[in-house]
Amino acid sequence: MALTYPLDILAGFPGWSTEFDLLYRQEYSRTAGGTTIAKDMGTPLWKASFQSVILQPNELDIWRARLKAVDGSLQQFSGRPMSRCFPIAYPNGTGIGDVSTASIEGIGADNKSIALQGMPVWFSITIGDYVQIGTKLYQVLESAVANASGKTTHFELRPHLAPGTAVGNVVTLIKPSVPMIILPGSLTTSAELSTGRGTISFQAVEAR
């Protein structure tokens, strides 16, 4: 069966995302009076670090092979914070209900807040949750609760919404992800000489 991209190499990954945060593309300067001025040079990108537990030799070889499927840094994979496969209020998906019909009900004039529709009644959005809209990933900065009609109030996200985001766009709440590539030179798969056991670690950045 042919592989499809972005590849879900994190499915079953025996480890954790030790870092998952925004990489701000900013420059700064100082005025003669000492005031520091920052300027955005582009939309922030998601960056991540992934680390496995100690693997037995056979497991290590399996994961070495699986990671070769992204051809170094040429192919994309679905990157996500492994702590947030489900919203915070629903550990391991317990009680989450059907969120497959979630979509954008409204967009704030500031282009950094949304309201949702098609949610289970009284569904809780929590600060720290992640949502996926199209191929973009956002983190929730304000909590919100769906009303009896399955609609939430507006809540802020970061980064700001991507151009083209519109009312009616589907919103993914389970395993939200973003296309990423492995940073060149960051993948390590070293094994112990005495046992053959080892770990896998790599860094990644959002693909654009």
C-alpha positions as CSV (number, residue, x, y, z in Angstrom):
1,M,0.0,0.0,0.0
2,A,1.4,3.4,-1.0
3,L,2.2,5.8,1.8
4,T,0.2,9.1,1.9
5,Y,1.5,12.4,3.2
6,P,1.4,14.0,5.6
7,L,2.3,10.7,7.2
8,D,1.1,9.9,10.7
9,I,4.4,8.7,12.1
10,L,3.3,9.6,15.6
11,A,0.7,6.8,15.6
12,G,2.0,4.4,18.3
13,F,5.1,6.5,18.8
14,P,6.6,5.1,22.1
15,G,7.5,8.4,23.6
16,W,6.4,12.0,24.1
17,S,6.4,15.5,22.6
18,T,8.8,17.1,25.1
19,E,8.3,20.5,23.4
20,F,5.4,21.9,21.3
21,D,5.2,25.6,21.0
22,L,5.2,28.6,18.6
23,L,8.4,29.8,17.0
24,Y,8.0,33.5,16.6
25,R,9.6,35.0,13.6
26,Q,10.4,38.4,15.1
27,E,13.1,41.0,15.0
28,Y,13.7,43.8,17.5
29,S,15.5,47.1,17.8
30,R,16.0,49.7,20.4
31,T,15.5,53.5,20.2
32,A,18.0,56.0,21.4
33,G,15.9,56.3,24.5
34,G,16.2,52.6,25.2
35,T,12.7,51.5,24.2
36,T,12.7,48.0,22.7
37,I,10.5,47.6,19.6
38,A,9.6,44.2,18.2
39,K,8.3,43.5,14.7
40,D,6.8,40.4,13.2
41,M,8.6,39.1,10.1
42,G,6.0,36.4,9.4
43,T,3.4,34.2,10.9
44,P,4.7,32.1,13.8
45,L,5.4,28.4,13.1
46,W,4.8,25.5,15.3
47,K,8.0,23.8,16.5
48,A,8.3,20.5,18.4
49,S,10.7,18.0,20.0
50,F,9.9,14.3,20.2
51,Q,11.7,11.8,22.5
52,S,11.1,8.0,22.8
53,V,11.5,5.8,25.8
54,I,14.4,3.3,25.7
55,L,13.6,0.8,23.0
56,Q,14.7,-2.8,22.6
57,P,16.8,-3.6,19.5
58,N,13.9,-4.8,17.4
59,E,11.7,-1.9,18.3
60,L,14.5,0.5,17.5
61,D,15.0,-1.0,14.0
62,I,11.3,-0.8,13.4
63,W,11.2,2.9,14.2
64,R,14.4,3.6,12.3
65,A,12.6,2.2,9.3
66,R,9.3,4.0,9.9
67,L,11.1,7.4,10.1
68,K,12.8,6.7,6.8
69,A,9.4,7.1,5.2
70,V,9.7,10.9,5.4
71,D,12.9,10.9,3.4
72,G,14.9,12.9,5.9
73,S,13.2,16.3,5.7
74,L,11.6,16.0,2.3
75,Q,8.2,14.6,3.3
76,Q,5.7,16.0,5.7
77,F,4.2,14.2,8.7
78,S,1.2,15.1,11.0
79,G,2.7,16.8,14.0
80,R,0.7,17.3,17.2
81,P,1.3,17.8,20.9
82,M,1.0,14.2,22.2
83,S,-0.5,15.5,25.5
84,R,-3.5,16.9,23.6
85,C,-5.0,14.1,21.6
86,F,-8.2,15.0,23.3
87,P,-9.5,18.3,24.9
88,I,-8.4,18.7,28.5
89,A,-11.9,18.3,29.9
90,Y,-12.2,14.8,28.3
91,P,-9.1,12.7,29.3
92,N,-8.6,9.9,26.8
93,G,-11.9,11.0,25.1
94,T,-14.1,10.0,28.1
95,G,-17.5,11.7,27.7
96,I,-16.5,13.8,24.7
97,G,-19.5,12.9,22.6
98,D,-19.8,13.4,18.9
99,V,-17.6,16.4,17.8
100,S,-17.5,15.4,14.1
101,T,-19.9,18.2,13.1
102,A,-18.0,21.0,14.9
103,S,-17.4,24.1,12.7
104,I,-16.8,27.8,12.9
105,E,-20.0,29.8,13.7
106,G,-18.4,33.2,13.9
107,I,-15.0,34.9,13.5
108,G,-14.0,37.9,15.6
109,A,-13.1,41.2,13.8
110,D,-9.6,40.9,15.3
111,N,-9.1,37.7,13.3
112,K,-7.9,35.8,16.5
113,S,-11.1,34.6,18.0
114,I,-13.9,32.2,16.9
115,A,-17.2,30.7,18.1
116,L,-18.1,27.1,17.3
117,Q,-21.3,25.4,16.3
118,G,-22.4,21.8,16.0
119,M,-21.0,20.9,19.4
120,P,-22.4,18.5,22.0
121,V,-24.6,20.4,24.5
122,W,-22.5,21.9,27.3
123,F,-19.3,20.9,25.7
124,S,-16.3,22.5,27.4
125,I,-13.4,24.2,25.6
126,T,-10.5,24.7,28.0
127,I,-7.5,27.1,28.0
128,G,-4.6,25.0,26.6
129,D,-6.7,22.9,24.2
130,Y,-5.8,22.7,20.5
131,V,-8.0,22.9,17.5
132,Q,-7.3,22.3,13.8
133,I,-8.9,24.3,11.1
134,G,-7.9,23.0,7.6
135,T,-4.2,22.3,7.8
136,K,-3.6,24.9,10.5
137,L,-3.2,24.3,14.3
138,Y,-4.3,26.8,17.0
139,Q,-4.1,26.8,20.8
140,V,-7.0,28.0,22.9
141,L,-6.4,31.0,25.2
142,E,-9.9,31.3,26.7
143,S,-12.4,28.7,28.0
144,A,-15.9,28.4,26.6
145,V,-18.9,26.2,27.0
146,A,-21.4,25.2,24.3
147,N,-25.0,26.2,25.1
148,A,-28.2,24.2,24.6
149,S,-28.0,24.9,20.8
150,G,-24.4,23.5,20.6
151,K,-22.9,27.0,20.1
152,T,-20.0,28.5,22.0
153,T,-19.2,32.1,22.8
154,H,-16.1,33.6,21.1
155,F,-12.7,32.5,22.5
156,E,-9.3,33.6,21.5
157,L,-6.7,31.4,19.7
158,R,-3.0,31.7,18.7
159,P,-1.6,32.2,16.2
160,H,-4.0,34.5,14.4
161,L,-6.3,32.8,12.0
162,A,-4.9,32.0,8.6
163,P,-6.1,33.9,5.5
164,G,-9.1,32.3,4.0
165,T,-10.5,31.0,7.3
166,A,-14.3,31.3,7.0
167,V,-17.5,30.6,8.8
168,G,-18.5,27.0,8.2
169,N,-15.0,25.6,8.2
170,V,-14.7,22.2,9.9
171,V,-12.9,22.3,13.3
172,T,-11.0,19.2,14.4
173,L,-10.9,18.6,18.2
174,I,-9.6,15.0,18.4
175,K,-5.9,14.6,17.5
176,P,-5.6,18.1,16.0
177,S,-2.4,18.3,14.0
178,V,-0.3,20.4,11.6
179,P,1.9,19.3,8.7
180,M,5.6,19.3,9.9
181,I,9.0,18.3,8.7
182,I,11.9,16.9,10.7
183,L,14.6,19.5,11.1
184,P,17.7,18.4,9.1
185,G,20.3,16.8,11.3
186,S,18.1,16.6,14.4
187,L,17.1,12.9,14.1
188,T,19.2,10.6,16.4
189,T,18.7,6.8,16.8
190,S,21.8,5.8,18.7
191,A,22.0,2.4,20.5
192,E,24.0,1.2,23.4
193,L,27.0,-0.9,22.4
194,S,26.5,-3.4,25.2
195,T,22.7,-4.0,24.8
196,G,21.6,-2.7,21.4
197,R,18.9,-0.7,23.1
198,G,18.5,2.9,22.3
199,T,16.2,5.9,22.0
200,I,14.9,8.0,19.1
201,S,14.6,11.8,19.2
202,F,14.0,14.5,16.6
203,Q,12.9,18.0,16.2
204,A,10.3,19.3,13.8
205,V,8.9,22.5,12.5
206,E,5.7,23.4,10.7
207,A,5.9,23.0,6.9
208,R,4.7,25.9,4.8
